[in-house]
Amino acid sequence: MSKFENELKKGNFVISKCQKCKKVVWPVNDICDNCFSKVNWVAGSKLGKIIEYSKQKNNWFCLVETDDQIRMLGTLQSNIEPKIEQKVLLDECFFDKITHFMFKEI
């Protein structure tokens, strides 16, 4: 199990950042995909904006770009239709065979 998955199991959102070139490595990895150096594991930004969204039954799903400029899919806890560029907060994350990201409007 990776550091990323272990931290998600604890409810922590971490990302990998290159020790040498400082690039955020996403999807996460132990080695930088730019300069092949080792990475540090740091807390990822929980703030972001909606890039795309869709609805299935009563659930909203969205593609969010965080302030770290990484994109991830998740559910949006909202009863009203979201807007593109709307600010959101990563409210909950966990790992249960797959990653789960839940966002809320701010």
Biotite code that builds the C-alpha atoms (Angstrom):
import biotite.structure as struc

atoms = struc.array([
    struc.Atom([0.000, 0.000, 0.000], chain_id="A", res_id=1, res_name="MET", atom_name="CA", element="C"),
    struc.Atom([1.312, 3.450, -0.888], chain_id="A", res_id=2, res_name="SER", atom_name="CA", element="C"),
    struc.Atom([1.870, 6.395, 1.443], chain_id="A", res_id=3, res_name="LYS", atom_name="CA", element="C"),
    struc.Atom([-1.012, 8.155, -0.350], chain_id="A", res_id=4, res_name="PHE", atom_name="CA", element="C"),
    struc.Atom([-3.453, 5.299, 0.308], chain_id="A", res_id=5, res_name="GLU", atom_name="CA", element="C"),
    struc.Atom([-2.313, 4.908, 3.924], chain_id="A", res_id=6, res_name="ASN", atom_name="CA", element="C"),
    struc.Atom([-2.881, 8.606, 4.587], chain_id="A", res_id=7, res_name="GLU", atom_name="CA", element="C"),
    struc.Atom([-6.297, 8.530, 2.870], chain_id="A", res_id=8, res_name="LEU", atom_name="CA", element="C"),
    struc.Atom([-7.301, 5.669, 5.171], chain_id="A", res_id=9, res_name="LYS", atom_name="CA", element="C"),
    struc.Atom([-6.626, 8.100, 8.045], chain_id="A", res_id=10, res_name="LYS", atom_name="CA", element="C"),
    struc.Atom([-8.645, 10.831, 6.312], chain_id="A", res_id=11, res_name="GLY", atom_name="CA", element="C"),
    struc.Atom([-5.544, 12.838, 5.344], chain_id="A", res_id=12, res_name="ASN", atom_name="CA", element="C"),
    struc.Atom([-5.065, 14.270, 1.856], chain_id="A", res_id=13, res_name="PHE", atom_name="CA", element="C"),
    struc.Atom([-1.365, 14.266, 0.953], chain_id="A", res_id=14, res_name="VAL", atom_name="CA", element="C"),
    struc.Atom([0.421, 14.864, -2.328], chain_id="A", res_id=15, res_name="ILE", atom_name="CA", element="C"),
    struc.Atom([3.940, 14.204, -3.539], chain_id="A", res_id=16, res_name="SER", atom_name="CA", element="C"),
    struc.Atom([6.222, 17.153, -4.289], chain_id="A", res_id=17, res_name="LYS", atom_name="CA", element="C"),
    struc.Atom([9.661, 16.806, -5.842], chain_id="A", res_id=18, res_name="CYS", atom_name="CA", element="C"),
    struc.Atom([12.579, 17.558, -3.523], chain_id="A", res_id=19, res_name="GLN", atom_name="CA", element="C"),
    struc.Atom([14.685, 18.877, -6.407], chain_id="A", res_id=20, res_name="LYS", atom_name="CA", element="C"),
    struc.Atom([12.507, 20.680, -8.977], chain_id="A", res_id=21, res_name="CYS", atom_name="CA", element="C"),
    struc.Atom([9.551, 21.323, -6.593], chain_id="A", res_id=22, res_name="LYS", atom_name="CA", element="C"),
    struc.Atom([6.984, 20.000, -9.101], chain_id="A", res_id=23, res_name="LYS", atom_name="CA", element="C"),
    struc.Atom([3.772, 18.600, -7.651], chain_id="A", res_id=24, res_name="VAL", atom_name="CA", element="C"),
    struc.Atom([3.629, 15.002, -8.874], chain_id="A", res_id=25, res_name="VAL", atom_name="CA", element="C"),
    struc.Atom([0.082, 13.955, -9.753], chain_id="A", res_id=26, res_name="TRP", atom_name="CA", element="C"),
    struc.Atom([-0.991, 11.219, -9.815], chain_id="A", res_id=27, res_name="PRO", atom_name="CA", element="C"),
    struc.Atom([1.140, 10.733, -6.734], chain_id="A", res_id=28, res_name="VAL", atom_name="CA", element="C"),
    struc.Atom([4.371, 8.779, -6.994], chain_id="A", res_id=29, res_name="ASN", atom_name="CA", element="C"),
    struc.Atom([7.539, 8.233, -4.977], chain_id="A", res_id=30, res_name="ASP", atom_name="CA", element="C"),
    struc.Atom([9.659, 9.573, -7.869], chain_id="A", res_id=31, res_name="ILE", atom_name="CA", element="C"),
    struc.Atom([9.252, 12.836, -9.798], chain_id="A", res_id=32, res_name="CYS", atom_name="CA", element="C"),
    struc.Atom([8.035, 12.329, -13.353], chain_id="A", res_id=33, res_name="ASP", atom_name="CA", element="C"),
    struc.Atom([9.969, 15.434, -14.422], chain_id="A", res_id=34, res_name="ASN", atom_name="CA", element="C"),
    struc.Atom([13.505, 14.996, -13.047], chain_id="A", res_id=35, res_name="CYS", atom_name="CA", element="C"),
    struc.Atom([13.309, 11.496, -11.476], chain_id="A", res_id=36, res_name="PHE", atom_name="CA", element="C"),
    struc.Atom([14.274, 12.733, -8.001], chain_id="A", res_id=37, res_name="SER", atom_name="CA", element="C"),
    struc.Atom([12.676, 11.629, -4.744], chain_id="A", res_id=38, res_name="LYS", atom_name="CA", element="C"),
    struc.Atom([9.557, 13.359, -3.478], chain_id="A", res_id=39, res_name="VAL", atom_name="CA", element="C"),
    struc.Atom([8.384, 14.692, -0.152], chain_id="A", res_id=40, res_name="ASN", atom_name="CA", element="C"),
    struc.Atom([4.874, 13.983, 1.066], chain_id="A", res_id=41, res_name="TRP", atom_name="CA", element="C"),
    struc.Atom([3.033, 17.167, 2.013], chain_id="A", res_id=42, res_name="VAL", atom_name="CA", element="C"),
    struc.Atom([-0.522, 18.113, 2.890], chain_id="A", res_id=43, res_name="ALA", atom_name="CA", element="C"),
    struc.Atom([-2.434, 18.907, -0.280], chain_id="A", res_id=44, res_name="GLY", atom_name="CA", element="C"),
    struc.Atom([-4.587, 21.986, -0.644], chain_id="A", res_id=45, res_name="SER", atom_name="CA", element="C"),
    struc.Atom([-8.223, 21.288, 0.134], chain_id="A", res_id=46, res_name="LYS", atom_name="CA", element="C"),
    struc.Atom([-9.392, 24.395, -1.708], chain_id="A", res_id=47, res_name="LEU", atom_name="CA", element="C"),
    struc.Atom([-10.322, 24.257, -5.349], chain_id="A", res_id=48, res_name="GLY", atom_name="CA", element="C"),
    struc.Atom([-12.780, 25.154, -8.082], chain_id="A", res_id=49, res_name="LYS", atom_name="CA", element="C"),
    struc.Atom([-15.213, 23.139, -10.148], chain_id="A", res_id=50, res_name="ILE", atom_name="CA", element="C"),
    struc.Atom([-14.044, 22.514, -13.720], chain_id="A", res_id=51, res_name="ILE", atom_name="CA", element="C"),
    struc.Atom([-16.908, 20.225, -14.813], chain_id="A", res_id=52, res_name="GLU", atom_name="CA", element="C"),
    struc.Atom([-19.894, 18.598, -13.158], chain_id="A", res_id=53, res_name="TYR", atom_name="CA", element="C"),
    struc.Atom([-22.722, 16.167, -13.817], chain_id="A", res_id=54, res_name="SER", atom_name="CA", element="C"),
    struc.Atom([-25.668, 14.679, -11.999], chain_id="A", res_id=55, res_name="LYS", atom_name="CA", element="C"),
    struc.Atom([-26.852, 11.101, -11.616], chain_id="A", res_id=56, res_name="GLN", atom_name="CA", element="C"),
    struc.Atom([-30.139, 10.648, -9.772], chain_id="A", res_id=57, res_name="LYS", atom_name="CA", element="C"),
    struc.Atom([-29.772, 12.934, -6.733], chain_id="A", res_id=58, res_name="ASN", atom_name="CA", element="C"),
    struc.Atom([-25.952, 13.012, -6.685], chain_id="A", res_id=59, res_name="ASN", atom_name="CA", element="C"),
    struc.Atom([-23.651, 15.686, -8.082], chain_id="A", res_id=60, res_name="TRP", atom_name="CA", element="C"),
    struc.Atom([-20.225, 14.647, -9.373], chain_id="A", res_id=61, res_name="PHE", atom_name="CA", element="C"),
    struc.Atom([-17.490, 17.107, -10.200], chain_id="A", res_id=62, res_name="CYS", atom_name="CA", element="C"),
    struc.Atom([-14.004, 17.509, -11.566], chain_id="A", res_id=63, res_name="LEU", atom_name="CA", element="C"),
    struc.Atom([-12.163, 19.874, -9.238], chain_id="A", res_id=64, res_name="VAL", atom_name="CA", element="C"),
    struc.Atom([-8.852, 21.646, -9.732], chain_id="A", res_id=65, res_name="GLU", atom_name="CA", element="C"),
    struc.Atom([-7.194, 22.365, -6.385], chain_id="A", res_id=66, res_name="THR", atom_name="CA", element="C"),
    struc.Atom([-5.008, 25.319, -5.529], chain_id="A", res_id=67, res_name="ASP", atom_name="CA", element="C"),
    struc.Atom([-2.078, 22.892, -6.054], chain_id="A", res_id=68, res_name="ASP", atom_name="CA", element="C"),
    struc.Atom([-3.280, 22.692, -9.693], chain_id="A", res_id=69, res_name="GLN", atom_name="CA", element="C"),
    struc.Atom([-4.160, 19.018, -9.536], chain_id="A", res_id=70, res_name="ILE", atom_name="CA", element="C"),
    struc.Atom([-7.464, 17.668, -10.787], chain_id="A", res_id=71, res_name="ARG", atom_name="CA", element="C"),
    struc.Atom([-9.568, 15.014, -9.148], chain_id="A", res_id=72, res_name="MET", atom_name="CA", element="C"),
    struc.Atom([-13.057, 13.582, -9.415], chain_id="A", res_id=73, res_name="LEU", atom_name="CA", element="C"),
    struc.Atom([-15.403, 13.527, -6.488], chain_id="A", res_id=74, res_name="GLY", atom_name="CA", element="C"),
    struc.Atom([-18.919, 14.008, -5.222], chain_id="A", res_id=75, res_name="THR", atom_name="CA", element="C"),
    struc.Atom([-20.351, 17.386, -4.322], chain_id="A", res_id=76, res_name="LEU", atom_name="CA", element="C"),
    struc.Atom([-22.477, 17.649, -1.208], chain_id="A", res_id=77, res_name="GLN", atom_name="CA", element="C"),
    struc.Atom([-25.121, 20.063, -2.483], chain_id="A", res_id=78, res_name="SER", atom_name="CA", element="C"),
    struc.Atom([-28.843, 20.221, -3.139], chain_id="A", res_id=79, res_name="ASN", atom_name="CA", element="C"),
    struc.Atom([-28.514, 22.935, -5.776], chain_id="A", res_id=80, res_name="ILE", atom_name="CA", element="C"),
    struc.Atom([-26.851, 22.865, -9.172], chain_id="A", res_id=81, res_name="GLU", atom_name="CA", element="C"),
    struc.Atom([-23.187, 23.884, -8.949], chain_id="A", res_id=82, res_name="PRO", atom_name="CA", element="C"),
    struc.Atom([-21.487, 26.393, -11.231], chain_id="A", res_id=83, res_name="LYS", atom_name="CA", element="C"),
    struc.Atom([-18.269, 26.178, -13.231], chain_id="A", res_id=84, res_name="ILE", atom_name="CA", element="C"),
    struc.Atom([-15.443, 27.987, -11.362], chain_id="A", res_id=85, res_name="GLU", atom_name="CA", element="C"),
    struc.Atom([-17.392, 27.655, -8.095], chain_id="A", res_id=86, res_name="GLN", atom_name="CA", element="C"),
    struc.Atom([-15.104, 27.423, -5.053], chain_id="A", res_id=87, res_name="LYS", atom_name="CA", element="C"),
    struc.Atom([-15.227, 24.174, -3.114], chain_id="A", res_id=88, res_name="VAL", atom_name="CA", element="C"),
    struc.Atom([-13.495, 22.567, -0.158], chain_id="A", res_id=89, res_name="LEU", atom_name="CA", element="C"),
    struc.Atom([-12.360, 18.951, 0.087], chain_id="A", res_id=90, res_name="LEU", atom_name="CA", element="C"),
    struc.Atom([-14.513, 17.990, 3.049], chain_id="A", res_id=91, res_name="ASP", atom_name="CA", element="C"),
    struc.Atom([-13.788, 14.280, 3.289], chain_id="A", res_id=92, res_name="GLU", atom_name="CA", element="C"),
    struc.Atom([-11.421, 11.800, 1.686], chain_id="A", res_id=93, res_name="CYS", atom_name="CA", element="C"),
    struc.Atom([-10.838, 8.117, 2.281], chain_id="A", res_id=94, res_name="PHE", atom_name="CA", element="C"),
    struc.Atom([-9.622, 4.911, 0.691], chain_id="A", res_id=95, res_name="PHE", atom_name="CA", element="C"),
    struc.Atom([-11.746, 1.765, 0.499], chain_id="A", res_id=96, res_name="ASP", atom_name="CA", element="C"),
    struc.Atom([-10.324, -0.226, -2.439], chain_id="A", res_id=97, res_name="LYS", atom_name="CA", element="C"),
    struc.Atom([-10.598, 3.035, -4.413], chain_id="A", res_id=98, res_name="ILE", atom_name="CA", element="C"),
    struc.Atom([-10.125, 6.692, -3.515], chain_id="A", res_id=99, res_name="THR", atom_name="CA", element="C"),
    struc.Atom([-13.117, 8.782, -2.499], chain_id="A", res_id=100, res_name="HIS", atom_name="CA", element="C"),
    struc.Atom([-13.196, 12.577, -2.506], chain_id="A", res_id=101, res_name="PHE", atom_name="CA", element="C"),
    struc.Atom([-16.174, 14.573, -1.215], chain_id="A", res_id=102, res_name="MET", atom_name="CA", element="C"),
    struc.Atom([-16.418, 18.323, -1.713], chain_id="A", res_id=103, res_name="PHE", atom_name="CA", element="C"),
    struc.Atom([-18.664, 21.003, -0.295], chain_id="A", res_id=104, res_name="LYS", atom_name="CA", element="C"),
    struc.Atom([-19.429, 24.505, -1.485], chain_id="A", res_id=105, res_name="GLU", atom_name="CA", element="C"),
    struc.Atom([-17.744, 27.455, 0.205], chain_id="A", res_id=106, res_name="ILE", atom_name="CA", element="C"),
])
